[in-house]
């Protein structure tokens, strides 16, 4: 899943929900992942090794998310739900030199808005 250039990776997952928990559980086992911060996290992610839930950072506040990522040495932000992606977290991170795994806001709207997808 990750190449050798991302060894000693610390990531920040922005998400909630069962599917996201499963992805995080898989990511914890990936070679080179040393720590995962989950914003906001839940009881499922709290029980995983290498995972720290972060409940005092809002997913809706991109500035706080990116400041947290920089302060904690996060090498990749992974939004796990469409909300932050539709709101532009990918480009916000990229413009500040942070890697973000996810589509642009324009692409994310296909998943985030069923009305948009039906109208187009």
VOTI-140759 format. One line per 3 residues: number of its first residue (from 1); for each residue x, y, z of C-alpha. Coordinates in steps of 0.001 Angstrom, whole numbers, plus 500000, padded with zeros to 6 digits. Example, Ala and Ser with C-alpha at 12.3 -4.5 7.8 and 13.67 -1.06 7.14 Angstrom:
2
1> 512300/495500/507800 | 513670/498940/507140;
//
This chain:
120
1> 500000/500000/500000 | 502809/502448/500848 | 506127/502643/499065;
4> 509526/502818/500760 | 509553/506614/500578 | 506791/506716/503173;
7> 508504/504636/505855 | 508249/506005/509393 | 504970/507501/508319;
10> 502646/509224/510713 | 499202/509786/509292 | 496100/511643/510234;
13> 492737/510092/509377 | 489753/512413/509227 | 486760/510182/509591;
16> 484250/508158/511481 | 482227/505009/510837 | 482655/501276/510571;
19> 484157/501208/507066 | 486731/503780/508086 | 487558/501796/511219;
22> 488309/498790/509019 | 490596/500842/506763 | 492435/502227/509780;
25> 492813/498733/511229 | 494403/497640/507941 | 496636/500720/507770;
28> 497945/500117/511309 | 499444/496872/510010 | 501143/498504/507002;
31> 504922/498544/507030 | 506337/501895/508062 | 503256/503318/509763;
34> 504356/504417/513221 | 501346/506426/514431 | 497833/507264/513285;
37> 495835/510181/514614 | 492080/509794/514097 | 489974/512928/514063;
40> 487625/512571/515850 | 488040/508821/516305 | 485755/506491/518226;
43> 485796/503492/520572 | 486736/501185/517692 | 489802/503186/516665;
46> 490734/503880/520292 | 491383/500175/520851 | 493910/499861/517990;
49> 497677/499877/518439 | 499475/502980/517120 | 496193/504951/517037;
52> 495367/508070/519017 | 491904/509613/518835 | 491830/513403/518678;
55> 488475/514798/519740 | 489483/518428/520236 | 490126/519145/516531;
58> 487173/519844/514242 | 487025/518193/510822 | 485364/521332/509517;
61> 488291/523578/510471 | 490977/522958/507846 | 493399/525387/509499;
64> 493249/523517/512797 | 493596/520151/511057 | 496683/521244/509107;
67> 498205/522945/512168 | 497707/519717/514137 | 499278/517708/511300;
70> 502358/519941/511195 | 502715/520032/514985 | 502614/516234/515193;
73> 504818/515445/512187 | 502017/513926/510139 | 503289/512875/506724;
76> 499900/512158/505135 | 496330/513240/505779 | 493706/510680/504759;
79> 490125/511948/504787 | 487879/508948/505342 | 484584/510575/504537;
82> 483412/512810/501740 | 482525/515812/503912 | 486055/517187/504400;
85> 486902/516303/500787 | 483884/518149/499369 | 484843/521076/501606;
88> 488309/521191/500008 | 490659/519593/502571 | 492745/517975/499809;
91> 493729/521235/498130 | 494034/523014/501489 | 496610/520425/502622;
94> 498422/520352/499281 | 498741/524162/499216 | 500431/523948/502620;
97> 502865/521209/501609 | 501041/518313/503286 | 500294/515108/501413;
100> 496598/514298/501308 | 495200/511053/499953 | 491893/511897/498344;
103> 490220/513582/495409 | 489865/517295/494848 | 486713/519064/495983;
106> 485351/519061/492439 | 485790/515285/492150 | 484568/514546/495679;
109> 481236/516232/495052 | 480245/513223/492931 | 480186/511127/496098;
112> 479196/513880/498483 | 476109/515106/496636 | 473674/512604/495188;
115> 471685/515500/493714 | 474784/516768/491888 | 475513/513276/490548;
118> 471919/512836/489291 | 471691/516277/487685 | 474944/515925/485760;
//
